[in-house]
C-alpha cells in the first residue's frame, strides 16, 4: 500500500511545481507519522493485555461508620476468593507525620491481576459488586483508585 502511494506521488512529482513537491513531501511525512503512532498504539495495547495490573483502593469512612471497620476488612478479604485477584493486601493508615500522606483515608487495599482482562473479570464478580454496595453508604466519599501496569 505504502509503495503504491509513494509511486503515485513520485509520478505526480515529475509534472509538479516546487510547491506541489513540498506538499507531497509533507503528506509523506504525515503518513509516516501516522504509521509510527499506530505502531506505538499497537505496542501499548499488546503490553497492557499482557502486563500485570495493580489496583489500589483508598477508603475514607463516614464518621458514624468507623466502628464497622473490622466487618469491612472481612468483606475486603473475601475479594481473595475471586480467582482473578492475586496478592491482596489490606492496611490501615499509619500516621508518620508526613504532610504528603493520604491522611484522609483510613483504609487501603491493593491487589494484582495478570492483565486487564482479569481485572475486568474482577469488576464483574458478585463478591466485588456486593462489597461496592456495602461500602457505598459507609464512606464519606467514593473510594480513591489508582491503577498501574507493572514494569
Secondary structure, 3 states (H helix, E strand, C coil): CHHHHHHHHHHHHCCCCHHHHHHHHHHHHHHHHHHHHHHHHHHHHHHHHHCCEEEEEEECECHHHHHHHHHHHHHHHHHHHCCCCEEEEEEECCCCCCCCCCCCCCEEEEEEECCHHHHHHHHHCHHHHHHHHHHHCCECCCCEEEEEECC
